[in-house]
Amino acid sequence: MSGQALVGTAILVLVVAIFIGIVFWAYSGGRKKHFDQAAQAPFALSDNAEGTDSDNSIKQDIDQRGRQP
């Protein structure tokens, strides 16, 4: 096995190990609180019929320019 192939194999093994570590970290029991908060975040926003300020500014830009920015 050449040196280049050995380095490539080592990098592949390292990347796979990091990926598996991230998956285990993400699905560990300690992350449940953060997942629950993230899952409820969209429902914490107000149901403003006019939209958000950023939506309104985009709409104004479209009206003024006649096209999307």
C-alpha positions as CSV (number, residue, x, y, z in Angstrom):
1,M,0.0,0.0,0.0
2,S,1.4,3.3,-1.0
3,G,1.8,6.3,1.4
4,Q,-1.0,8.2,-0.4
5,A,-3.4,5.3,-0.1
6,L,-2.6,5.0,3.6
7,V,-3.2,8.7,4.2
8,G,-6.5,8.5,2.3
9,T,-7.6,5.5,4.3
10,A,-6.6,7.1,7.6
11,I,-8.6,10.3,6.7
12,L,-11.6,8.1,5.7
13,V,-11.5,6.2,9.1
14,L,-11.2,9.5,11.0
15,V,-14.1,11.1,9.2
16,V,-16.3,8.1,9.7
17,A,-15.4,8.0,13.4
18,I,-16.2,11.7,13.7
19,F,-19.5,11.2,12.0
20,I,-20.5,8.3,14.3
21,G,-19.5,10.4,17.3
22,I,-21.7,13.3,16.2
23,V,-24.6,11.0,15.6
24,F,-24.2,9.5,19.1
25,W,-23.9,13.0,20.6
26,A,-26.9,14.3,18.8
27,Y,-29.1,11.4,19.9
28,S,-27.9,11.1,23.4
29,G,-30.4,11.6,26.2
30,G,-28.9,14.9,27.3
31,R,-29.9,16.6,24.0
32,K,-33.7,15.8,24.5
33,K,-34.3,19.2,26.3
34,H,-32.7,21.1,23.4
35,F,-34.7,19.1,20.8
36,D,-37.9,19.8,22.7
37,Q,-37.2,23.5,22.8
38,A,-36.3,23.5,19.1
39,A,-39.4,21.6,18.2
40,Q,-41.6,24.2,20.0
41,A,-39.8,27.3,18.7
42,P,-42.1,27.8,15.6
43,F,-45.2,27.8,17.9
44,A,-43.7,30.5,20.1
45,L,-43.9,33.0,17.3
46,S,-47.0,35.2,17.1
47,D,-49.5,34.7,14.4
48,N,-49.3,38.2,12.9
49,A,-51.6,38.5,9.9
50,E,-49.4,41.2,8.4
51,G,-46.2,39.2,8.6
52,T,-43.0,40.1,10.2
53,D,-41.1,43.3,9.7
54,S,-38.6,41.6,7.4
55,D,-41.5,40.3,5.3
56,N,-43.0,43.7,5.1
57,S,-39.7,45.3,4.0
58,I,-39.3,42.7,1.3
59,K,-42.9,43.3,0.1
60,Q,-42.1,47.1,0.0
61,D,-39.0,46.4,-2.0
62,I,-41.0,44.3,-4.5
63,D,-43.6,47.0,-4.8
64,Q,-41.0,49.7,-5.4
65,R,-38.9,47.7,-7.8
66,G,-41.7,45.7,-9.4
67,R,-39.6,42.5,-8.9
68,Q,-38.0,40.5,-6.1
69,P,-34.7,41.8,-4.8
